[in-house]
Amino acid sequence: MKLTNIGMAVGEIGRAREIIGIIVKYGFSEWVSKNGLGKYLVSRKRYARIGRYNKWERTRLAVEELGPTFVKFGQILADRIDIVPSELREELAKLQDEADPMPDDIAIQTIEDELKRPISEIFREFDRTRLASASVAQTYRAVLLNGDEVCIKIQRPGIDKKINLDLHLMNYFAARIQKNNPEMEAINVVGVVKEFGHTIIKELDFRHEAGNIIRFRHNFENNPDVYVPKVYSEYTSEKIIVEEFIRGIKVSDMETLLKSGNDPVILAQKSVQLVFEQIFNHGFFHADPHPGNLFVMNGNILAFLDFGMMGTLRPEHLQFLGKYVLGYIRREPKQMTEALLLLSGKRNFSRFKELEFEISDMLAHYRYLSLNEMNFGKVMNESVNIIVRHGLRIPPTFYLLIKALITIERVAVTLYPEINFASEMQPYAVELLKRQYNPKKIAEELFDSIAEYYKLLKDFPSDFNEIIYKLKEGRFKTMIELKGFDPLGDHIDRASNRVSIAIVVASLIIGASIISQWEHTKMVGMIVFVLAGIFGFWLVIKLFSRNKF
């Protein structure tokens, strides 16, 4: 075994013990015991009592203590209405991605190591008063040699190794949990963890975030209502990103906004319109437009910050959204139901009428409210809950869209409580459906389909001749996959192993009996006989135990 693998294994044991210890500390020892995670790792030390917190609060506290990987996972789960109870989502939404500040000397050393030059050759000024300190990165303000004021985001040294270790353990824990809790099979815990792993690993490469900013900037280069910071690619690496420093007012700071002469009503309308443009026109959107990531500049101009979490929509997602929004505005449960089935990939659903009735019943609760009084994000959440209860799955990336819509709706309502979110969205949905059902586009799609069928008919004779030729030559192979037989195969393998070992043990016993008949080999025979007896006794224990063999 390589030394690096030994080090990794030791690290896993130590970190696993720490994780299980924290879980037990917050009163989840029964859960640990049920899933067989703490049999050899939990210390007998008694932890402080935490009886004043309920189980959801204890879960949040445990996640915060577990560190950045689990905090980010908790923040993502806070938006997964399909697998997390509402009470727990409320607690997970309170998670703060904060950490003790990283020493300035380490931050400067990281910059110099990444860019392969002294900091004096890059910046005219470097303000050691850090702007923010999170668990993964720390940010500073500086001035480049050309006079440009910039913001530097620096990744904490070694955080990638810690996150990779945690991800490895999370995958292990997820597999154990799914195995020991068959009722959670529909949730696909392992799949959720793997999906999260892909997301966070991508976020650890700041070049990916730089690419997001450049793409976003290109999409809005001719829009005067939004300002996108410039990225300095020559000073950006996997662990450092340098972008233009934005001076502005937080969109939630109403007092300062009013003093600055900006109009909250205009800002509310612009904020939702800009997000709708990202979603409906570009299919590429900022997934976390909360007040901390949305600054106001003079002239009612909005600036988006932090492009680490972005969402991308496929054509069918956009098709769903256009149809769902129009169904929501018209309060047509059938149209909303058809849209939701489109999203879940179910063209034909046997319980369509039952699903439509539940959507209709949900809309009945809002019968006496105007669209202005309704909460679009809440209705969409309830709609998704309904189809999830029917066993239909939602694409994981779609939850970023729900998160973005709910977040920007809250921002807009804070700025202007009377804003009609659905009415602001309607023109974008109508335009989207017009594009989708444009006669020219339909004709193009029809032409593409005809071309595909023509190619199929054209290639059919040669493909058929090839099959006949392979049949004649005896080289035609057929692969048949029988699902559901894996457990039977495993059982047969274990049984055959036991039979083989039983035969070997029996042979040893017989051989030992024969050998022990001669005086000069009597001792050897006794030794073989004892070993065969021990081996046989072990086999009997295995046969009656529950362990796999």
N, C-alpha and C positions, 0 to 999 in steps of 0.2 A: 504493500500500500504506500502511495506517495505521502510525503510529509504534509503537503497541502491538504490532502484528503483527511489525514489524521487531525490536523488543525481544525478543519471544517467540522468533523465529527465531534470533537471536544467542544467547539463553539456551540453546536446544536444542542448538546446535552446541557450545557450551562444555561443557554438561553431558554430551552424548554423548561428547565427547572424554575427559572425566573418567571416565565409566563404562567405556568401552573400555580406557582406560589401566589401570584397576584390574583388569579381567578379564585383561589381558595380564600385569600384574604378578604375578598369582597362577598363571601358567603355562597359561593357556587361549588362547594366541595362535593355535593351529591351529583352534580352534573359532571364533574371531573371523574368521579368514581364510575358513573354509568358508562362513560365513553372510554374507560380504561386508560386514561392519559396520565394519571398520577400515581400509579401503583408503586413505582420505584423512585419517583422524583420529588414528592411532596415532603417537606420537612415537618417534623412533629411540633415545631415551634408554634405557640398560640399567637394568633393575630388579634389586633384591637377589634373591639366590637363595633359594628356599623349598623346597628339596629334602627337608627333614626332615618335611614334612607330606604326607599322602596326599591324593588328589584331593578326597575328601569334606571333609576338614578345610580344604583350600584354598578350597573353595566357601563354607564357612561364614565364613571370614576375609574373603573378598571381599564377601560379603553384608553383613557388619558394617561394612565400610569404605564400602560404597555408600550407607549412610544409612538413615533411618527408613522410607521407603517400601519399600525392598527387605527390610529386617529384618522388617517386618510381613508382607510377602508370604512370606518364608521361614518365619515362624512358622505361617502358615496352611498352607503346603505340607507342613509337618512332620506334619500330620494327614491328608494326601491319600495314602492307601495305594494308590489306584488309579493314580497317575501318578509317584510318587516312590519310588525304591529304599529298602529298609529302612536301609541304611548311611547314606544321605544324610539320611533322616528323623531318625536318631539325632543327627546333627550339627546339623541345623536346630533341633532341640528345645533345643539349648544356647544359641541366640541370646538375647542380653540387650538389652532395649529401654532402654538407658541413654544419657545424654548429659551434656555439661558443663553445670553449673548455669546457668540464666538469671539475669542480674543482678536483684536484688530491685527496684530502681528501675523496671526495664522491666515487671516483673510488676505492680507497683502502678499504673503508668501504664496498663497494659492494662485493669485493673479500672476505673479512673476513666473511660477512654475508652468502655468497653462500657456502663457503668451511668450515664454522664453526670452524675457528681457526685463530689466529693472523697471520699477513702477515710475521712476522719474522720466523714462523715455516714452511713457504713454500718456501720463496726466500732468497737467500744469499744477492742478490742485487735487487733493484727495481729502475729503472731509471725513474724519474718523468718527464723527457723530452718526452712528448708523440710523438709517431710516426705519428699518424693521428687522426683527430677528425671529425667523420661523424655524421649525424643526429640520427642514431640509436645506434652507438657504438663508442668507443674510444680505441686505441691500444697503448700499452707500451712494452718496452723491459725490460727483467728481467733475472736473473740467479737463477736457482734452487739450492737447498742445495747440490745436487750432482755435480754441476758445469755446467750443461747444459744451454746453452743460449736459451731463449724462447721468444716468442711473445705472449702477453696477449690481448685478445679482450674482452672488458667489455661493456655490454649493459647499456645504460643510464637508471637509475631508473625511473619507471613510464612510459617509452615510450610505453610499451605494452598496457597500459590503453588508452593512447592518440590515438594509432593506431586503437584499437578496437572501440573507439568512432567515429573516422573518418570513419571507414569501415561501421559502422551502418548508419551514415548519407549519405555516398556515395551510399549505397544500396537504401536508401529512395529517394535521388535525381535521381538515375538512373531509378527508377520506375516511378517517375513523368515525367521525360524527355521522356521515352518510351511511356507513356500514351498520352502526349501532342504532340508528333511528330510521327504519325503513319508511316511516310516514313522511320523511323529508325528501324522498326520492324526487317528487315533482319539482321541488325548489332547485335541485341540481346544485348543491352547495359547492361541489368541486368545480363546476363550470363557472360559478360566480367568482370564486377565488382566482381561478386562472384568468378570467376576464379582467379582474382588478389588477392582477400581476402585469398583464400586458400594458394596461393604462399607466401604472405608476413607473414602470421601467421606461416607457416612452417619455414621461415627464422628467425623468432624471437626466435626459439628454437635452440640454438647453438649446442645441442647434435645431431641435424639433420645434421648440417654442419660437425661435427666431424665424423659422419658415412660416409658422402660423401668422406672425405679425406682418411679414412681407406679403403674404397672400391676402390678408385682411386689408392691408393698406392699398393694395392694387384694386380690390373690389370697390373701395370708396374714394379713389383718387379724385373723382370729379364731383364729390358730394361735399358742399360747404358746411353742412350741419354737423359733421363728425371729424375729429382730428385723431389720427393714428400715429403714435410715436415712431420715429425713424430707428432702424436697427443698424448698428455699426458692426457689420459682418466680419471685418478684419480684426476686431477685438473680441469676437465671440467664439467660444469653444464648447466642448461637451459640458464643462462645469462652470462656465462663466458666460453671461450674456450682458452686453452693453447696449443700452438704448437711450433715446432722447429723454431728458428729464422733463416731466410735465408739471407745470405750475397751475394749479386749479383749485376748485372748491369741491368738497365732497357733496354729492347730489343730495345727501340727507341733511346737510347743514343749512337748514332753512333760513336761519337768522342772517348768516353771512351771505347767502344767495340774494336775499332781498336787499341787503345793504349794497351789494355789488351792482344792482340794477338789472339782474337777470330775472326773467319771468318764469315762475314755477309752472304755470299753465302750458306755456310754449315748450318748456323743458319736458313736461310729462308726455305731451304729444310726440315730441321728437324722439324721446327715449324708446317708446313702444314702436314708433314707425321705423326707427333704425334697426331694432331687433327683428321686426317683421320683414324688412328688406333683406336682412341676413338670411332669414329662414326661407322665405318664399322665393326670393330672386336668385340667391347665391347657393342655397343649400349648405352653407358653411357659416356657423354662428358661434358667438361667444356664449359658452355654456354656464357662466357664473357672473352675470352682470349685476352683482350686489353693489350697494352704495360705496364700498371700499374700492371697487374696480371701475367706478364711473365718476369721472371728474367733470366739472363745469368750467369752461373757459369763457372769457369775455365775449359777449355777443350771442349768448345762448348756444354756444358750441359745446358738444359733448365729446369727451375723450375716454376711450376704453383702455383699461390697463390689465395686465396679467393675462397672457394668452396661453397659459399652460393647459387649460381645459377648454377644448373646442369640440364642437359637434359637427358631424357631416351627415347629411340626409340623402338617402337613396330616392330614386324617382317614385317608388311606391309609397314612401313616407310622405312625400309632398302631395301625392294624389290623395292619400288618406286625409291629410290636414285640410286641404281645400274642401273636400266633401264634408268633413266633420264640422268645420266652422260654419258652412252654409246651413247644415242641418241644425246646428246649435242656435243660430240666429233665427231660423224659421221654426224652431222647436219641433222638428220632424224626427221622431224616434227611429223610423225606418231608415232614413238617410244616415243618421248617426250610427245605427247598427251596421249598415252595409260598410261604412267607413272603417269601423272598428274591426270587422272581419277582414277587410282588405289589409289592415295593418298586421293582423295576426297570421296572414297568409292562407286564410280559409275562404275559398271562393264559395264553397257549398258547405253549409253547416246544418245538421239535422235538427238542431234545437233553435233555429233562427227565430221562430215565433216567441219562444220562451225568453230568449235574449232581448228581443224587441220589446216585450212586455216589461221587463225589468228596467230597460232604459226609459220607457214611457213613464213607469211608476216613479223613477228617479226625477224626471223632469216635472212631474206633478207637484213635487215639493216646492217648485219655483213658479208655479202657475200664476201667482198673484204678484210676482216681482217683475219689474221691467228689466230689460237687458242691462241697463245702467246699474241696477241694484244687484245683479247676479255676479258671481265670482267665477270667471271662466276656468281658472286653474283648478278650483275646487270641483267643478262639474266634470272636468277632464279626469281628475283623480278618481272620482266616483265611477266614471265610465270604465276606466281601466280596471278598477277593483271588480266590477261586475264581470267583465270578460275573463279575468283571471280566475274568478270563482267557477267559471264554466270550463276550466281546464285549458284555456287558450293562452298561448305564450306571446309576450310582447318582445320585439327585438331589443336587446340590452342597450344599444345606442340611443333608443328612443327616449329613455328616461332622462337623458341630457336635455332633450327638447322640452320635456315637461318641466324640468328644473329651471331652464332658461325662461319659459313663459311665466311660470309662477313667480320667479324672482323679479322680473321686469314689471309684472303687474303690481307687485307690492311697492316697487320704487315709484311707479306712476301714480298710484293711489296716495302715497305719502306726499307727493308734490301737488297733486290735484285730485282730491277725493271724489269729485263728480265725473271724472273721466269715464267714458264708455269704451271699455277695452274691446268688446266684441265689434262695435261699430267701427273702431279704428282698424281692426283686423279685416273687416269684410272686403274692402277694395282689393286687398292683396290676395285673398282667397278667390274672389271672382276672376281676377286677372290670371291667377294660376290655372283655374279651370278653363278659361278661354284659351290659354296656351296649350293645355292638354288636349282640348277638343277642337283645336284649330283645323279646318278642312285640309290645309296644306300639310300639317303634321300627320293627320290621319291618312292622307294619301301616301305620304312617305313611308309610314309604318306598314300600310297595305302593300306598297311596292316591295318593301323589304321582305314581307312574308311570302309574297309571290315568288320572289327571287330565291328564297330558301327552299320552297316547294319545287321550283324548277331545278335547283341543284340536286335535290333529293331524287327526283325522277331521272335526271341526267346520269347520276352516279349509280342508280339502282342496278342496271344490267351488269356493269363491271363488278360491283360488290357481290351480286348474286353468283356470277361466274367464279369469283374467287372462293366463295363458300363451297360451291360444287367441286372445284379443283382440290381444295383441302380435304373434302370428304373422300374423294377418290384416292388421294395420296395417303389417307389415314392420319393426317396431321391436324385434324379438326378437334380442338379441345373445348370441353364444356366445364365450367366451374359452377358448382352448386353450393350455396351457403345455407346451412340449416341453423337458424337462430334458436336459442333457448336450450341447446344441447351441451353448452360449456360445463354447467354443474355436473351433468351426467358423465362427461368425459373426465372431469377431475375426480369424481368418485371412483370410476373404473381404474384410473391411474393409481389412486391410493390403495385400492383393493389389490391390484396386481402387485404393487410394491410389498404389501403385507404378506401376500402368498409367497412371493419370491424369498422374502426374509425367513418366513416360516420353514420353507424347504431347506434353506441354508442351515438354519438352527437344527432342524431334524437330522440333517446330514452330519453336522458336527457332533451331535449326541451319539448317533450310531457309530461314527468313526471313533469317537472317544471310548465307547464301550468295547470296540474291537481291539484298539490299541492297548487298553488297560489289561487285556487278557495275558499279555506277555510281561514277564517280570522286569526286563530291562527297559521297557517303555511304559511301565505302569504309572510313573510319576507324570510323564507327558500327557498320558490319557486323562489323568485326574485333573490336570490344569485345563486341558481343552474342555473337559466335561463341565467344570465350574464356570468357565467363560461362556460356554453354550447355555448353561442354566441362567446366568445373569442376563444374557442377551434375550433369552426366551421370556424371562420374567418382565423385562423392559417392554417386549412386544405385547405381552398380555395387558400391561398397564396402558399402553398406547391404544389398544383395541377398545378398552372400556373408558378411555378419557374422551373429552370433547375436542381436544386439540386436533388440528389437521395433520395428516401424516403423508 
